[in-house]
Amino acid sequence: MDGGNSVFYSRVLTELTLSFHIIYATIGVGVPLMIMIAQWIGIKKNDEHYILLARRLARGFVITVAVGVVTGTAIGLQLSLLWPNFMELAGNVIALPLFMETFAFFFEAIFLGIYLYTWDRFENQRKHMLLLIPVAIGASMSAVFITIVNAFMNAPQGFDVVNGQLVNIKPILAMLNPAMPTKVGHVLVTAYMTSAFVLAAIAAFRMLKGSKHVYHKKSLFLFMKLGLIFSIASLIIGDFSAKYLVKYQPEKLAAAEWHFETGKGAPLVLFGVTDGEEVKYAIKVPYALSVLAHSNLNAEVTGLNEFPKDEVPPLYIHYLFDTMVLIGTFMIIFSAIYVFGKIKGWTFITSRWFRCIIVAGGPLSIIALEAGWWLAEVGRQPWILYKYMKVTDAATSSEHVDLMLMLFCILYLILGIGSIVVLRRMFRNNPIEQEIADRQAEKGGDLI
């Protein structure tokens, strides 16, 4: 295998690993908050259904955490094996948040274990729920610290390079880089949003399969409300992210929007095709890109003509941007219709076709999440460390990356299928109706 092939396979393997891991990582960040909210509502309303919802979510969450640990470990290994030159440079500067991410995970795992083990050992549910606070904090902080590393790759600072040597290393300054606030904020709220819509899709699916239990109705309404809240938050932070790109990575924004020539009153380009010079069949919203970039109808937006051709990101990121924005906008509108329809008593939101759309919202949210991450990573190309090191200079020269790719494909296939089978059997063998009956027998009364 020549050097070009090793770079290609390294990129493919890293993209595959991140694409697989991000699903479990997102669930790992978002679900603990969902569990805590469900249990808090159950305590506040004295409603056993929400308590059971928290309990059942916690059981399934353990499986996703286990898979997330494996894939997260794979990412750590691949950073060292596939990108040794990058780690030699960046590892000296940004190792602190990598260590802190590991600490945050152990912090989460310890309290999650205690929380699960002590379900029936607390007479006071409020005290038991307190164990979820460090679980939710640990899960979110894991995302914060690892996203700081990614932000550093987009806005490296906290060091100087003198005669090819790193000097004046300042790890805290490296962590507090300009990309950090918007990236961290966006990762967190999209994790909460995606988790909420996936859980809502599961509840809607159970109702489509014939269950009329009020447990699923309460679950669906709760997670659609949370999905609406966090999807709006994602939209707001996404706007801040676009404004960050205008100032710090204008070529990424220009490539994502197919904005080839610098000009004022720039339109927003949706869909279409291009050969790199002319855009065809696109929908153009007049002045919208100038508004998005500068909140000004006539503001000038930098075009791709301002950058060297070898530093222009791949133009297909335009489709990733369109996919992310289109799905995000749809989920905001659709969840708002459901929530307000539930409040107003609109009957069509209980129809089969409407619930089918809710079920589709789960996979669609994951697709939007994947598109957003691909946009973030591919949009930084050709740099692995923005303006300091290109991907081709960071990769390994090993001749066996293609073999690694095949082995990891098999691993992820086993993990993906295995986790789905285990989760499906876990809940199929213990349906909510049976669990409620068991709880009734334990308590000697009825659950409302």
C-alpha positions as a Markdown table, in Angstrom:
| # | Residue | x | y | z |
|---|---|---|---|---|
| 1 | Met | 0.0 | 0.0 | 0.0 |
| 2 | Asp | 1.4 | 3.4 | -1.0 |
| 3 | Gly | 1.2 | 6.5 | 1.2 |
| 4 | Gly | -1.9 | 7.8 | -0.6 |
| 5 | Asn | -3.8 | 4.6 | 0.1 |
| 6 | Ser | -2.8 | 4.7 | 3.7 |
| 7 | Val | -4.2 | 8.2 | 4.0 |
| 8 | Phe | -7.4 | 7.2 | 2.2 |
| 9 | Tyr | -8.0 | 4.1 | 4.4 |
| 10 | Ser | -7.1 | 6.1 | 7.5 |
| 11 | Arg | -9.7 | 8.7 | 6.7 |
| 12 | Val | -12.4 | 6.0 | 5.8 |
| 13 | Leu | -11.7 | 4.1 | 9.1 |
| 14 | Thr | -11.8 | 7.3 | 11.2 |
| 15 | Glu | -15.0 | 8.4 | 9.5 |
| 16 | Leu | -16.6 | 5.0 | 10.0 |
| 17 | Thr | -15.7 | 4.9 | 13.7 |
| 18 | Leu | -16.9 | 8.4 | 14.4 |
| 19 | Ser | -20.1 | 7.8 | 12.5 |
| 20 | Phe | -20.8 | 4.7 | 14.5 |
| 21 | His | -19.7 | 6.0 | 17.8 |
| 22 | Ile | -21.6 | 9.3 | 17.6 |
| 23 | Ile | -24.9 | 7.4 | 17.7 |
| 24 | Tyr | -24.1 | 5.7 | 21.0 |
| 25 | Ala | -22.2 | 8.8 | 22.4 |
| 26 | Thr | -25.2 | 11.0 | 21.7 |
| 27 | Ile | -27.6 | 8.6 | 23.4 |
| 28 | Gly | -25.0 | 8.4 | 26.3 |
| 29 | Val | -25.1 | 12.1 | 26.7 |
| 30 | Gly | -28.8 | 12.8 | 26.2 |
| 31 | Val | -30.6 | 9.8 | 27.9 |
| 32 | Pro | -29.3 | 10.5 | 31.5 |
| 33 | Leu | -31.1 | 13.9 | 31.4 |
| 34 | Met | -34.2 | 12.2 | 30.0 |
| 35 | Ile | -34.1 | 9.7 | 32.9 |
| 36 | Met | -33.7 | 12.4 | 35.5 |
| 37 | Ile | -36.6 | 14.5 | 34.1 |
| 38 | Ala | -38.9 | 11.5 | 33.9 |
| 39 | Gln | -38.1 | 10.5 | 37.5 |
| 40 | Trp | -38.5 | 14.1 | 38.7 |
| 41 | Ile | -41.9 | 14.4 | 37.1 |
| 42 | Gly | -43.0 | 11.1 | 38.6 |
| 43 | Ile | -42.0 | 12.3 | 42.1 |
| 44 | Lys | -43.6 | 15.7 | 41.6 |
| 45 | Lys | -46.9 | 14.3 | 40.3 |
| 46 | Asn | -46.8 | 11.2 | 42.3 |
| 47 | Asp | -47.2 | 9.3 | 39.1 |
| 48 | Glu | -45.7 | 5.8 | 39.0 |
| 49 | His | -45.7 | 5.7 | 35.2 |
| 50 | Tyr | -42.9 | 8.3 | 35.0 |
| 51 | Ile | -41.0 | 6.4 | 37.7 |
| 52 | Leu | -41.2 | 3.2 | 35.7 |
| 53 | Leu | -40.2 | 5.2 | 32.6 |
| 54 | Ala | -37.0 | 6.3 | 34.3 |
| 55 | Arg | -36.4 | 2.8 | 35.5 |
| 56 | Arg | -36.8 | 1.2 | 32.1 |
| 57 | Leu | -34.7 | 3.8 | 30.3 |
| 58 | Ala | -31.9 | 3.3 | 32.8 |
| 59 | Arg | -31.8 | -0.5 | 32.0 |
| 60 | Gly | -31.5 | 0.1 | 28.3 |
| 61 | Phe | -29.1 | 2.9 | 28.8 |
| 62 | Val | -26.5 | 0.5 | 30.3 |
| 63 | Ile | -26.3 | -1.4 | 27.0 |
| 64 | Thr | -25.6 | 1.7 | 25.0 |
| 65 | Val | -23.0 | 2.8 | 27.5 |
| 66 | Ala | -21.2 | -0.5 | 27.1 |
| 67 | Val | -21.1 | -0.2 | 23.3 |
| 68 | Gly | -20.1 | 3.5 | 23.6 |
| 69 | Val | -17.1 | 2.5 | 25.8 |
| 70 | Val | -15.9 | 0.0 | 23.1 |
| 71 | Thr | -16.2 | 2.5 | 20.3 |
| 72 | Gly | -14.7 | 5.3 | 22.3 |
| 73 | Thr | -11.7 | 3.2 | 23.1 |
| 74 | Ala | -11.4 | 2.4 | 19.4 |
| 75 | Ile | -11.3 | 6.2 | 18.6 |
| 76 | Gly | -8.5 | 6.6 | 21.2 |
| 77 | Leu | -6.5 | 3.8 | 19.6 |
| 78 | Gln | -7.0 | 5.1 | 16.1 |
| 79 | Leu | -5.9 | 8.6 | 17.0 |
| 80 | Ser | -2.5 | 7.1 | 18.0 |
| 81 | Leu | -2.3 | 4.4 | 15.3 |
| 82 | Leu | -3.7 | 6.3 | 12.3 |
| 83 | Trp | -2.7 | 9.9 | 13.1 |
| 84 | Pro | 0.7 | 9.7 | 14.9 |
| 85 | Asn | 2.1 | 12.9 | 13.6 |
| 86 | Phe | -1.1 | 14.8 | 14.7 |
| 87 | Met | -0.9 | 13.3 | 18.2 |
| 88 | Glu | 2.8 | 14.1 | 18.5 |
| 89 | Leu | 2.0 | 17.7 | 17.9 |
| 90 | Ala | -1.5 | 18.1 | 19.5 |
| 91 | Gly | -1.0 | 15.6 | 22.3 |
| 92 | Asn | 1.4 | 17.9 | 24.0 |
| 93 | Val | -1.1 | 20.7 | 24.0 |
| 94 | Ile | -4.6 | 19.2 | 24.3 |
| 95 | Ala | -4.0 | 16.1 | 26.5 |
| 96 | Leu | -5.7 | 17.7 | 29.5 |
| 97 | Pro | -9.4 | 17.5 | 28.2 |
| 98 | Leu | -8.7 | 14.0 | 27.0 |
| 99 | Phe | -7.8 | 13.0 | 30.6 |
| 100 | Met | -10.7 | 14.9 | 32.0 |
| 101 | Glu | -13.1 | 13.2 | 29.6 |
| 102 | Thr | -12.0 | 9.8 | 31.0 |
| 103 | Phe | -12.5 | 11.1 | 34.6 |
| 104 | Ala | -16.0 | 12.4 | 33.7 |
| 105 | Phe | -16.9 | 9.0 | 32.3 |
| 106 | Phe | -15.8 | 7.1 | 35.4 |
| 107 | Phe | -17.6 | 9.7 | 37.5 |
| 108 | Glu | -20.8 | 9.0 | 35.5 |
| 109 | Ala | -20.3 | 5.2 | 35.5 |
| 110 | Ile | -19.8 | 4.9 | 39.3 |
| 111 | Phe | -23.0 | 6.8 | 40.1 |
| 112 | Leu | -24.9 | 5.0 | 37.4 |
| 113 | Gly | -24.0 | 1.7 | 39.0 |
| 114 | Ile | -25.1 | 2.9 | 42.4 |
| 115 | Tyr | -28.3 | 4.3 | 40.9 |
| 116 | Leu | -29.2 | 1.0 | 39.3 |
| 117 | Tyr | -28.3 | -1.2 | 42.2 |
| 118 | Thr | -30.3 | 0.9 | 44.7 |
| 119 | Trp | -33.6 | 1.1 | 42.9 |
| 120 | Asp | -35.5 | -0.7 | 45.6 |
| 121 | Arg | -33.4 | 0.3 | 48.5 |
| 122 | Phe | -34.6 | 3.9 | 48.9 |
| 123 | Glu | -38.0 | 4.5 | 50.5 |
| 124 | Asn | -37.6 | 8.2 | 49.5 |
| 125 | Gln | -37.5 | 8.5 | 45.7 |
| 126 | Arg | -36.2 | 12.1 | 46.0 |
| 127 | Lys | -33.0 | 10.9 | 47.6 |
| 128 | His | -32.7 | 8.1 | 45.0 |
| 129 | Met | -33.1 | 10.7 | 42.2 |
| 130 | Leu | -30.2 | 12.7 | 43.6 |
| 131 | Leu | -27.9 | 9.9 | 42.3 |
| 132 | Leu | -28.9 | 10.9 | 38.7 |
| 133 | Ile | -27.5 | 14.4 | 39.1 |
| 134 | Pro | -23.8 | 13.2 | 38.9 |
| 135 | Val | -24.8 | 10.7 | 36.2 |
| 136 | Ala | -26.2 | 13.5 | 34.0 |
| 137 | Ile | -23.4 | 15.9 | 34.8 |
| 138 | Gly | -20.7 | 13.2 | 34.1 |
| 139 | Ala | -22.4 | 12.3 | 30.8 |
| 140 | Ser | -22.6 | 15.9 | 29.7 |
| 141 | Met | -19.1 | 16.8 | 30.8 |
| 142 | Ser | -17.7 | 13.8 | 28.8 |
| 143 | Ala | -19.2 | 15.5 | 25.8 |
| 144 | Val | -17.9 | 18.9 | 26.8 |
| 145 | Phe | -14.3 | 17.7 | 27.2 |
| 146 | Ile | -14.1 | 15.6 | 24.0 |
| 147 | Thr | -15.7 | 18.4 | 22.0 |
| 148 | Ile | -13.1 | 20.8 | 23.4 |
| 149 | Val | -10.5 | 18.6 | 21.6 |
| 150 | Asn | -12.5 | 18.9 | 18.4 |
| 151 | Ala | -12.8 | 22.7 | 18.9 |
| 152 | Phe | -9.1 | 22.9 | 19.3 |
| 153 | Met | -8.6 | 21.2 | 15.9 |
| 154 | Asn | -10.7 | 23.9 | 14.4 |
| 155 | Ala | -9.2 | 26.8 | 16.3 |
| 156 | Pro | -5.7 | 25.8 | 17.6 |
| 157 | Gln | -4.1 | 28.1 | 20.1 |
| 158 | Gly | -2.2 | 27.9 | 23.4 |
| 159 | Phe | 1.2 | 27.2 | 21.9 |
| 160 | Asp | 3.9 | 28.5 | 19.6 |
| 161 | Val | 6.0 | 26.7 | 17.0 |
| 162 | Val | 9.7 | 27.9 | 16.9 |
| 163 | Asn | 12.1 | 26.1 | 14.6 |
| 164 | Gly | 9.7 | 23.2 | 14.4 |
| 165 | Gln | 9.5 | 22.8 | 18.2 |
| 166 | Leu | 6.5 | 23.4 | 20.4 |
| 167 | Val | 7.1 | 26.1 | 23.0 |
| 168 | Asn | 5.0 | 28.3 | 25.4 |
| 169 | Ile | 2.4 | 25.5 | 25.8 |
| 170 | Lys | -0.7 | 26.7 | 27.7 |
| 171 | Pro | -3.2 | 23.9 | 28.0 |
| 172 | Ile | -6.0 | 26.0 | 29.6 |
| 173 | Leu | -5.7 | 28.6 | 26.8 |
| 174 | Ala | -5.8 | 25.8 | 24.2 |
| 175 | Met | -9.1 | 24.5 | 25.8 |
| 176 | Leu | -10.6 | 28.0 | 25.8 |
| 177 | Asn | -10.3 | 28.4 | 22.1 |
| 178 | Pro | -12.8 | 30.5 | 20.0 |
| 179 | Ala | -14.6 | 27.4 | 18.6 |
| 180 | Met | -15.3 | 26.0 | 22.0 |
| 181 | Pro | -18.5 | 27.8 | 23.1 |
| 182 | Thr | -20.5 | 27.2 | 20.0 |
| 183 | Lys | -19.3 | 23.6 | 19.4 |
| 184 | Val | -19.9 | 22.6 | 23.0 |
| 185 | Gly | -23.3 | 24.2 | 23.1 |
| 186 | His | -24.4 | 22.7 | 19.9 |
| 187 | Val | -23.2 | 19.2 | 20.7 |
| 188 | Leu | -25.0 | 19.2 | 24.1 |
| 189 | Val | -28.4 | 20.5 | 22.8 |
| 190 | Thr | -28.4 | 18.3 | 19.7 |
| 191 | Ala | -27.6 | 15.2 | 22.0 |
| 192 | Tyr | -30.6 | 16.1 | 24.2 |
| 193 | Met | -32.8 | 16.8 | 21.1 |
| 194 | Thr | -31.8 | 13.6 | 19.3 |
| 195 | Ser | -32.3 | 11.4 | 22.4 |
| 196 | Ala | -35.8 | 13.0 | 23.0 |
| 197 | Phe | -36.9 | 12.3 | 19.5 |
| 198 | Val | -35.6 | 8.8 | 19.4 |
| 199 | Leu | -37.4 | 8.0 | 22.7 |
| 200 | Ala | -40.6 | 9.6 | 21.3 |
| 201 | Ala | -40.3 | 7.4 | 18.2 |
| 202 | Ile | -40.1 | 4.3 | 20.4 |
| 203 | Ala | -43.2 | 5.3 | 22.3 |
| 204 | Ala | -45.1 | 6.1 | 19.0 |
| 205 | Phe | -43.9 | 2.7 | 17.6 |
| 206 | Arg | -45.3 | 0.8 | 20.5 |
| 207 | Met | -48.7 | 2.6 | 20.0 |
| 208 | Leu | -48.6 | 1.7 | 16.3 |
| 209 | Lys | -48.1 | -1.9 | 17.3 |
| 210 | Gly | -51.4 | -1.8 | 19.2 |
| 211 | Ser | -50.6 | -0.8 | 22.7 |
| 212 | Lys | -53.1 | 1.7 | 24.1 |
| 213 | His | -51.5 | 1.9 | 27.6 |
| 214 | Val | -51.4 | 5.4 | 29.1 |
| 215 | Tyr | -47.7 | 4.9 | 29.9 |
| 216 | His | -46.8 | 5.2 | 26.2 |
| 217 | Lys | -49.0 | 8.3 | 25.8 |
| 218 | Lys | -47.3 | 10.0 | 28.7 |
| 219 | Ser | -43.9 | 9.0 | 27.4 |
| 220 | Leu | -44.7 | 10.3 | 23.9 |
| 221 | Phe | -45.9 | 13.7 | 25.1 |
| 222 | Leu | -43.0 | 14.2 | 27.4 |
| 223 | Phe | -40.3 | 13.5 | 24.9 |
| 224 | Met | -42.0 | 15.5 | 22.1 |
| 225 | Lys | -42.1 | 18.5 | 24.4 |
| 226 | Leu | -38.4 | 18.0 | 25.3 |
| 227 | Gly | -37.6 | 17.5 | 21.6 |
| 228 | Leu | -39.3 | 20.8 | 20.7 |
| 229 | Ile | -37.4 | 22.7 | 23.4 |
| 230 | Phe | -34.0 | 21.3 | 22.5 |
| 231 | Ser | -34.6 | 21.6 | 18.7 |
| 232 | Ile | -35.3 | 25.3 | 19.1 |
| 233 | Ala | -32.1 | 25.6 | 21.2 |
| 234 | Ser | -30.2 | 23.8 | 18.5 |
| 235 | Leu | -31.5 | 26.3 | 15.9 |
| 236 | Ile | -30.4 | 29.3 | 18.0 |
| 237 | Ile | -26.9 | 27.9 | 18.7 |
| 238 | Gly | -26.6 | 26.8 | 15.1 |
| 239 | Asp | -27.0 | 30.5 | 14.1 |
| 240 | Phe | -24.1 | 31.4 | 16.5 |
| 241 | Ser | -22.1 | 28.6 | 14.9 |
| 242 | Ala | -22.6 | 30.1 | 11.4 |
| 243 | Lys | -21.4 | 33.5 | 12.7 |
| 244 | Tyr | -18.4 | 31.8 | 14.1 |
| 245 | Leu | -17.6 | 30.4 | 10.7 |
| 246 | Val | -17.9 | 33.8 | 9.1 |
| 247 | Lys | -15.1 | 35.1 | 11.3 |
| 248 | Tyr | -12.8 | 32.1 | 11.8 |
| 249 | Gln | -13.5 | 29.6 | 8.9 |
| 250 | Pro | -15.1 | 31.6 | 6.1 |
| 251 | Glu | -14.1 | 29.0 | 3.5 |
| 252 | Lys | -16.2 | 26.3 | 5.3 |
| 253 | Leu | -19.3 | 28.5 | 5.2 |
| 254 | Ala | -18.7 | 29.5 | 1.6 |
| 255 | Ala | -18.3 | 25.8 | 0.5 |
| 256 | Ala | -21.3 | 24.7 | 2.5 |
| 257 | Glu | -23.4 | 27.5 | 0.8 |
| 258 | Trp | -21.8 | 27.2 | -2.7 |
| 259 | His | -20.9 | 30.9 | -2.4 |
| 260 | Phe | -18.2 | 31.1 | -5.1 |
| 261 | Glu | -17.7 | 34.9 | -5.5 |
| 262 | Thr | -17.4 | 37.5 | -2.7 |
| 263 | Gly | -20.3 | 39.8 | -2.8 |
| 264 | Lys | -23.0 | 41.8 | -1.0 |
| 265 | Gly | -26.6 | 40.7 | -0.5 |
| 266 | Ala | -25.6 | 37.1 | -0.9 |
| 267 | Pro | -28.4 | 34.5 | -1.4 |
| 268 | Leu | -28.8 | 31.3 | 0.5 |
| 269 | Val | -28.5 | 28.4 | -1.9 |
| 270 | Leu | -30.6 | 25.3 | -1.2 |
| 271 | Phe | -30.1 | 22.0 | -3.0 |
| 272 | Gly | -29.1 | 22.1 | -6.7 |
| 273 | Val | -26.0 | 20.7 | -8.5 |
| 274 | Thr | -22.7 | 22.3 | -9.4 |
| 275 | Asp | -19.6 | 21.6 | -11.4 |
| 276 | Gly | -17.6 | 23.9 | -9.2 |
| 277 | Glu | -18.3 | 27.0 | -11.3 |
| 278 | Glu | -22.0 | 27.1 | -11.9 |
| 279 | Val | -25.0 | 26.2 | -9.7 |
| 280 | Lys | -28.0 | 24.6 | -11.4 |
| 281 | Tyr | -31.5 | 23.6 | -10.2 |
| 282 | Ala | -31.0 | 25.3 | -6.8 |
| 283 | Ile | -33.5 | 27.3 | -4.7 |
| 284 | Lys | -32.0 | 30.6 | -4.0 |
| 285 | Val | -33.3 | 32.7 | -1.1 |
| 286 | Pro | -32.3 | 36.4 | -1.8 |
| 287 | Tyr | -30.1 | 38.1 | 0.8 |
| 288 | Ala | -30.6 | 35.2 | 3.3 |
| 289 | Leu | -26.8 | 34.2 | 3.4 |
| 290 | Ser | -25.9 | 37.8 | 4.3 |
| 291 | Val | -28.5 | 37.8 | 7.0 |
| 292 | Leu | -27.3 | 34.4 | 8.3 |
| 293 | Ala | -23.7 | 35.5 | 8.3 |
| 294 | His | -23.9 | 39.2 | 9.4 |
| 295 | Ser | -27.6 | 39.8 | 10.3 |
| 296 | Asn | -27.6 | 42.4 | 7.5 |
| 297 | Leu | -29.3 | 42.2 | 4.2 |
| 298 | Asn | -26.5 | 43.9 | 2.2 |
| 299 | Ala | -23.5 | 42.6 | 4.1 |
| 300 | Glu | -20.6 | 41.3 | 2.1 |
| 301 | Val | -19.9 | 37.5 | 2.4 |
| 302 | Thr | -16.5 | 36.1 | 1.5 |
| 303 | Gly | -16.6 | 33.7 | -1.4 |
| 304 | Leu | -14.4 | 30.7 | -2.3 |
| 305 | Asn | -12.5 | 32.8 | -4.9 |
| 306 | Glu | -10.6 | 34.3 | -2.0 |
| 307 | Phe | -8.9 | 31.0 | -1.0 |
| 308 | Pro | -6.3 | 28.8 | -2.6 |
| 309 | Lys | -7.9 | 25.9 | -4.5 |
| 310 | Asp | -6.0 | 23.3 | -2.4 |
| 311 | Glu | -7.5 | 24.8 | 0.8 |
| 312 | Val | -11.2 | 24.7 | -0.4 |
| 313 | Pro | -13.3 | 22.1 | 1.4 |
| 314 | Pro | -15.1 | 19.5 | -0.7 |
| 315 | Leu | -18.2 | 21.0 | -2.2 |
| 316 | Tyr | -20.4 | 18.1 | -1.3 |
| 317 | Ile | -20.6 | 19.4 | 2.3 |
| 318 | His | -23.4 | 21.7 | 0.8 |
| 319 | Tyr | -25.7 | 18.6 | 0.8 |
| 320 | Leu | -24.7 | 17.8 | 4.4 |
| 321 | Phe | -25.7 | 21.3 | 5.4 |
| 322 | Asp | -29.0 | 21.1 | 3.6 |
| 323 | Thr | -29.8 | 17.7 | 5.1 |
| 324 | Met | -29.0 | 18.9 | 8.6 |
| 325 | Val | -31.0 | 22.2 | 8.3 |
| 326 | Leu | -34.0 | 20.6 | 6.5 |
| 327 | Ile | -34.5 | 17.8 | 9.0 |
| 328 | Gly | -33.9 | 20.2 | 12.0 |
| 329 | Thr | -36.5 | 22.7 | 10.6 |
| 330 | Phe | -39.0 | 19.9 | 9.9 |
| 331 | Met | -38.6 | 18.5 | 13.5 |
| 332 | Ile | -39.2 | 21.9 | 15.0 |
| 333 | Ile | -42.4 | 22.4 | 13.0 |
| 334 | Phe | -43.6 | 18.9 | 13.5 |
| 335 | Ser | -43.0 | 18.7 | 17.2 |
| 336 | Ala | -44.6 | 22.1 | 17.7 |
| 337 | Ile | -47.7 | 20.9 | 15.8 |
| 338 | Tyr | -47.9 | 17.8 | 18.1 |
| 339 | Val | -47.4 | 19.7 | 21.4 |
| 340 | Phe | -49.9 | 22.4 | 20.6 |
| 341 | Gly | -52.2 | 19.9 | 19.1 |
| 342 | Lys | -52.1 | 17.9 | 22.3 |
| 343 | Ile | -52.8 | 21.0 | 24.3 |
| 344 | Lys | -55.7 | 22.1 | 22.1 |
| 345 | Gly | -57.1 | 18.6 | 21.7 |
| 346 | Trp | -56.6 | 18.2 | 17.9 |
| 347 | Thr | -57.6 | 14.6 | 17.0 |
| 348 | Phe | -55.4 | 14.2 | 13.9 |
| 349 | Ile | -52.2 | 14.0 | 16.1 |
| 350 | Thr | -53.5 | 10.6 | 17.3 |
| 351 | Ser | -54.0 | 9.3 | 13.8 |
| 352 | Arg | -51.9 | 6.4 | 12.4 |
| 353 | Trp | -50.2 | 8.5 | 9.7 |
| 354 | Phe | -49.2 | 11.2 | 12.2 |
| 355 | Arg | -47.6 | 8.6 | 14.5 |
| 356 | Cys | -45.8 | 7.1 | 11.6 |
| 357 | Ile | -44.1 | 10.5 | 11.0 |
| 358 | Ile | -43.2 | 10.6 | 14.7 |
| 359 | Val | -41.6 | 7.2 | 14.4 |
| 360 | Ala | -39.7 | 8.4 | 11.3 |
| 361 | Gly | -38.5 | 11.4 | 13.4 |
| 362 | Gly | -36.2 | 9.2 | 15.4 |
| 363 | Pro | -34.0 | 8.0 | 12.4 |
| 364 | Leu | -34.3 | 11.4 | 10.8 |
| 365 | Ser | -32.8 | 13.0 | 13.9 |
| 366 | Ile | -29.9 | 10.6 | 13.8 |
| 367 | Ile | -29.4 | 11.3 | 10.1 |
| 368 | Ala | -29.3 | 15.1 | 10.8 |
| 369 | Leu | -26.8 | 14.4 | 13.6 |
| 370 | Glu | -24.5 | 12.4 | 11.3 |
| 371 | Ala | -24.8 | 15.1 | 8.6 |
| 372 | Gly | -23.8 | 17.8 | 11.1 |
| 373 | Trp | -20.7 | 15.9 | 12.2 |
| 374 | Trp | -19.7 | 15.1 | 8.7 |
| 375 | Leu | -20.1 | 18.8 | 7.8 |
| 376 | Ala | -18.0 | 19.8 | 10.8 |
| 377 | Glu | -15.2 | 17.3 | 10.0 |
| 378 | Val | -15.1 | 17.3 | 6.2 |
| 379 | Gly | -15.7 | 21.1 | 6.2 |
| 380 | Arg | -12.3 | 21.5 | 7.9 |
| 381 | Gln | -10.5 | 19.7 | 5.1 |
| 382 | Pro | -7.7 | 19.7 | 4.0 |
| 383 | Trp | -6.7 | 20.5 | 7.6 |
| 384 | Ile | -6.6 | 18.1 | 10.6 |
| 385 | Leu | -5.3 | 21.0 | 12.7 |
| 386 | Tyr | -6.6 | 24.1 | 11.1 |
| 387 | Lys | -3.8 | 26.1 | 9.4 |
| 388 | Tyr | -1.1 | 24.1 | 11.1 |
| 389 | Met | -1.2 | 20.5 | 9.8 |
| 390 | Lys | -2.9 | 18.9 | 6.8 |
| 391 | Val | -4.5 | 15.5 | 6.9 |
| 392 | Thr | -2.0 | 14.1 | 4.4 |
| 393 | Asp | 0.9 | 15.1 | 6.8 |
| 394 | Ala | -0.8 | 13.6 | 9.9 |
| 395 | Ala | -1.6 | 10.1 | 8.7 |
| 396 | Thr | 0.4 | 6.9 | 9.3 |
| 397 | Ser | 2.4 | 5.3 | 6.5 |
| 398 | Ser | 1.5 | 1.8 | 7.6 |
| 399 | Glu | 0.6 | -0.7 | 4.9 |
| 400 | His | -2.0 | -2.5 | 7.0 |
| 401 | Val | -4.7 | 0.1 | 7.5 |
| 402 | Asp | -7.0 | -1.6 | 4.9 |
| 403 | Leu | -6.9 | -4.7 | 7.1 |
| 404 | Met | -7.7 | -2.7 | 10.2 |
| 405 | Leu | -10.7 | -1.2 | 8.3 |
| 406 | Met | -12.1 | -4.7 | 7.5 |
| 407 | Leu | -11.6 | -5.8 | 11.1 |
| 408 | Phe | -13.3 | -2.8 | 12.6 |
| 409 | Cys | -16.2 | -3.1 | 10.1 |
| 410 | Ile | -16.8 | -6.6 | 11.5 |
| 411 | Leu | -16.5 | -5.3 | 15.1 |
| 412 | Tyr | -19.1 | -2.5 | 14.5 |
| 413 | Leu | -21.4 | -4.9 | 12.7 |
| 414 | Ile | -21.3 | -7.2 | 15.7 |
| 415 | Leu | -21.8 | -4.4 | 18.2 |
| 416 | Gly | -24.6 | -2.8 | 16.2 |
| 417 | Ile | -26.6 | -5.9 | 15.7 |
| 418 | Gly | -25.8 | -7.2 | 19.1 |
| 419 | Ser | -27.0 | -4.1 | 20.9 |
| 420 | Ile | -30.2 | -4.0 | 18.9 |
| 421 | Val | -31.0 | -7.7 | 19.7 |
| 422 | Val | -30.2 | -7.3 | 23.4 |
| 423 | Leu | -32.3 | -4.2 | 23.7 |
| 424 | Arg | -35.2 | -5.7 | 21.8 |
| 425 | Arg | -35.2 | -8.9 | 23.9 |
| 426 | Met | -34.8 | -6.9 | 27.1 |
| 427 | Phe | -38.0 | -5.0 | 26.6 |
| 428 | Arg | -40.0 | -7.6 | 24.7 |
| 429 | Asn | -39.5 | -10.1 | 27.5 |
| 430 | Asn | -40.5 | -7.5 | 30.1 |
| 431 | Pro | -43.3 | -5.4 | 28.5 |
| 432 | Ile | -44.6 | -2.4 | 30.4 |
| 433 | Glu | -48.0 | -4.1 | 31.1 |
| 434 | Gln | -46.2 | -7.0 | 32.9 |
| 435 | Glu | -44.0 | -4.7 | 34.8 |
| 436 | Ile | -46.9 | -2.6 | 36.0 |
| 437 | Ala | -48.7 | -5.7 | 37.0 |
| 438 | Asp | -45.7 | -6.8 | 39.0 |
| 439 | Arg | -45.5 | -3.4 | 40.7 |
| 440 | Gln | -49.2 | -3.6 | 41.5 |
| 441 | Ala | -48.6 | -6.9 | 43.2 |
| 442 | Glu | -45.6 | -5.5 | 45.2 |
| 443 | Lys | -47.5 | -2.4 | 46.3 |
| 444 | Gly | -50.8 | -4.2 | 46.9 |
| 445 | Gly | -52.7 | -1.5 | 44.9 |
| 446 | Asp | -53.5 | -0.1 | 41.5 |
| 447 | Leu | -51.3 | 2.2 | 39.4 |
| 448 | Ile | -53.3 | 4.9 | 37.8 |
